[in-house]
Amino acid sequence: RYRLWADLWPAVNVFQRCQTQWRSGPTGLLGLDYGAVFQMAPLLGVELDGRMMEDVQAMELHARDQLNRRLQRRS
């Protein structure tokens, strides 16, 4: 089980809602499509300021590395 601080919930929500919006290349996943992130945040009532974007990017980098490792093991 994980505990999530309440002030991080908006960033987690945005990240989860954008989980199908990855940009990819021949080496695997590159990162989230930020256009989709910028469109999704206001729909969720989230103001995407610098701090919020840093939180989303931290999750993005960790998830990208984990997903790319899984993809490499399968090939």
Residue pairs with C-beta under 8 A, 6 or more apart in sequence:
4 12
8 55
10 44
10 46
10 52
11 46
11 52
11 55
11 56
11 59
12 55
12 59
13 44
13 46
14 37
14 40
14 41
14 44
14 46
14 48
14 52
14 56
15 32
15 56
15 59
15 60
15 63
17 40
17 44
18 32
18 33
18 36
18 37
18 40
19 63
21 32
21 33
21 36
21 37
22 29
22 30
22 31
22 32
22 33
22 64
22 67
23 29
23 30
23 31
23 32
23 33
24 30
27 68
28 67
28 68
28 71
28 72
29 64
29 67
29 68
29 71
30 64
31 60
31 61
31 64
32 56
32 60
37 48
37 53
37 56
38 48
41 47
41 48
41 52
42 48
46 52
48 56
